[in-house]
């Protein structure tokens, strides 16, 4: 157990990326349950700060610019001025660990070496927490919370909450950017092994239009226009372009959402939208959608790897029939 004053100041470090921030939201909610009078801040890259807008569990959202040395130094100086009692590094990188170390906090908490993306980062933590390597990222994050809040959490259960902007009130009522039922898809992903072939997305869109009568709305980020055009050749489709706010609105209004192991999938799952996750070599047990209304489609016999040099051969074995059947099942 790591002692933390009930009314102290605590900093969460999870700077990016989209899905990883979503998977850390229950940690903020659980910390707030355990320490209702604490000041709980969150350090995030400026690019992703909108995901924490209006979060009821976070006292202050503190930002840093990506790959900007002067911004990093300024941020560290500001953190030192806050005089945190505890910093929890959910990122596990050398950069995030260095920020934790130089923050001046009396307690720095992070994962043990086996769970770190960059093992030397563990040298920066005064307290290292063992987590099951095969556990879901949400559960790994909560293990860090338990290490800090063990005494309080004996009386308080984990809060599996994923508050995102516009989750309540008038914003929710006005969130449907397209009328009627529609399928939402996000064809892009971080690297090739996580991308289901675009021609299969196109075939799925045509079948959903033909058999379910739903158009398909395609999430299209910067530089992804060619993917959207390829899918748009089949069935009734619309393209949704814009930033995080538009993505959240599109995902919230969808009848169902289909994507690979990527941030938009986790946004949709967090919003309670039924999702179908198409997985290749990355582990759905560790990185899959953390939601009840989710179906995972993954070929048998796939070797788990997070190598960015892995090919798309495995994920390409997932058939349109498999995804369509999962979609019909989860959207009932």
N, C-alpha and C positions, 0 to 999 in steps of 0.2 A: 504494500500500500504506500502511495506517495502522498504525504499530508498536504492538503491545500486549504487555505482559509476560506470559510463559506462565503465571505464577502470580498474575496480577493479579486485580482485581475488575471485573466487567463487569455492567452493568444492561441488560436488555431491557425496552423499553416497548411493550407491546401490551395496552391496558387493556380493550378490547372490540372487537367483540361476539363472539358465539359462534363463527361460522364463521371470522372473522378470527383468533381465538385458535388455532383448529385449524390454520389455514394457516401459523401461525408456529411450530408445534411442531417441524417439521424444522430450523428455524434453531437452536433450542436444542440439538437433538441433534447438529447439525453443529459448533456451537461447542464442545460437550463433547468431540467427537472431536478437534478441533483443539487444544483446551487442556484436557487431562484434569485438570490441577492448579489451574485457575482457579476463582474463586468467581463463579458465574453466577446472578444474581438476576433476577427477573421482576416487573415492576410491572403489576398488573391491578386492574380494578375489583372491589370486594369481592363483587359479585353473581356474578362469573364465576370466582372463585378456585378453586372446586371442580374446574374442568376441569384444574387443574395439580396436584391432590392426588396425592402419591406420584410425581411426575415424577422419574425418575432423573437427569435432566440439569440440574435446577435446584437450586441451593444453598438459596436462600430465595425464598419467594413473598411479595412485599410488596404490600399492598393500599391502595386509596384508595376512599373512598365517592363515588359519582356525584353530581354537582351539590351537593357539600358543601364550601364554601369553607374552613371550619376544618380539615376532614380533609385537604384539598389542602395547606394550609400546613404542617400537622403532618407530612405525608408528605415534603414537600420538605426540611424540617428533618432528618428521619431519614435521608434519602438523603445529605445533605451530611455527616452524621456517618460514613457508611460509606466516604467518600473513594474513590469509584469512579475507576478508571483510564480507563474508557470507558463511554459510554452510547449504545446504538443505539435510535433511535426508529423502530419499525416502523409507527406509527400515522399519522404525517404530518399531524397537526392542530395548530392553534395551542396548544391546551392541552398536548398531549404534548411539543411542541417547547419550550414554556416550562419544563416540568418538567426536560427534558434540560438546558436552558441553566442553570437555577438549581440543578441538582444539584451543581455544583462540579466535575464531572468534567473531566479535562484533555483528553479527546477526546470530542466529540459527533458522532454520525454519523446521517445521514438521507438521504432521497431528494432528488434534484435537483428543481428547481421543476416540471418537466413531469409528474412522477409524484406530486406532492403533491395531496391533497384540498384543502388550504388553502395556496396558494402562499407567503404570507408566512412560513409556518413554517420555510422554508428558511433564513431569516436567523439562526435560532438554532443552526445546525449549523456546526461548524468544518470538517467534511468532508461534502461532498454527492456522492452516488453516482448516476450515470446508470444507468437500467434501461430495457429495452425496454418501451414503453407497452403493447404487445399481449401481453406475457408473462403467464403465470399468476402470481397473487399469491404462491404458494409460491416461484416462481423469482425474483420481484422481491425477496422477503424474503432469499433466499439470496444475492442480489447484494450486499446490505449486509454479510452475514456474510463473503463473499469479500473485501470491501474491508478488513475488519479482520484476517482470518486468512489472507491470501493466501499467505504463506510456509509456514504450517503445512499449509494445504490442498493444497499441491503434493504432499504425501505422504498426505493423508487425503481420502477421497471424501466427497461429501455424504451425509448420513444422512436418508433419506426415512422417518423414523419418526414415528408419531402416537400416542405413549403417552397413554392416557386412564385414568381411575381404574378399578380392577377388571379390568385387562387380563391379569392372570396369576393363577395359583393358584386357591384355593377360590372367590374372588369370581366368576371366569369360569364355573366349573361351576354356580353357583347363579344365573346371570344371566338365565335364560329365565323371564320373568314369566308367559308363557302357554304351555301345552303344544302340542306338534306344530308343523307348519308354519303360518305366518301371514304375511300381507302387512302391513307397517307403512306408514302414510301420515302426512304432516304437511301439512295443507291451508292453513295460514296462511303469511304472508310479510310482509316489512317494509313493502311498499306495493302498491297495486292491480296495477301492471303485472307483478308477480312472482307473482300468485295465479292458479293454474289454477281455473276455476269449480268451486264446491263440488258442483254437480249432476253434473259429470263425474267427480269423485272417487266420488260415490255410485254412478254407473253402473259405474265400474271395480270397486268393491267387490262389486257384485252379479255381475258377469261372472267375477271371480276366484273367488268362492264357487261359482258354477254350473259353471265349466269346469275349475278347478284344485282345487276342494274346500278352499280355504284361507279361514278367516275373516280379517277386516281389523281391525287394531288402530290406533286413531286417536290420534295425539299431540295432546293438548289442553292448552294453556297457559291461564293466567288470562285470562278474557274471551273465550275461543274456544269456549265451550260451544255456541253456536248453530251453528257449523261442524260440530262433532261430531254434533249432533242431526240435521243435514241429511244427513250421510253415513249415519248409523245407520238411516235409513229403508229402506235397500236391503241385502240380503244379511245374513250373520252378521257382526256387528261387536262390538268391545269398545272402550271408551274408556280410555286411559291418561293419568291426570292425576298431577301431582306436579312435582318439580323436575328438576334436571339428572341426578341419580342415576337417577331412574326413566326418563328419556329414554334414557340410555345403556344401561340394562338392556333396554329395549324394542327399541332399534335393534340391539343385539348379538344378540338372540335371533331376529330376524326372518329369514324366508327371503329377503325382498327389501324394499326401502324405496323409496317414491315420494314425491317432494316437488318444490317449486319451488326457486329459488335462495335458500336459507335455511339457517340454522344447523343444524337437525336433519339436513338432507341431508348436510352435511359431517361431522357426528358419525358418521352411519352409514357413509359412505365411509371415514372414518379407522379405523373398527372392522373394515373388510374385508367388510361386508355388501354384497351386490349392490344397486346403486341405479339408479333411473331418474330423471333430472333433467328436469323440464319447464321450459323456458326461454322467456321472452318477449324483451324488448328488452335485457336485460343480457347481457354477453358470456360464453358458456360457455368460451371460450378463456382468459379472464382469471379467471373466478370459478366455473368448473364444478367438479364433484367431481374431486379429484386421486387417482384410483384406477383400477386396471385393470378391475375388475368394475363398470363404469359405462356407462350408455347415456344419451345426451342427445337429447331430442326438442325440436325448435325449428322453427317455421314458416319457410319460405323467404322471402327478401326482407325480413326484419325489420331495421329500422335500429337499430343499437346506441345506447342511451342509458341514462343513470343518473338521469334526471330523475324525481323523485317525483310529478310531475304527469302523467306518461305514463299512458295508459289501459290497461286489460286487454284491449283488442281483439286484439292480436297473440297473446298467450298463449292466448286463448280459441279460436284457430284450431287448436290442437293437439287431435286427435281421441282418443277413447277407444281406438279401434282401434290407433292409433300407439303409445300408451302400453302397452297390453296386449301387443302384439307385442314391444316392447322389453323388457317385464317377463319374458315367457316366454324370450326369448333370453338375458338376463343371468343368470337364475336357474337355468339348466341346470347 
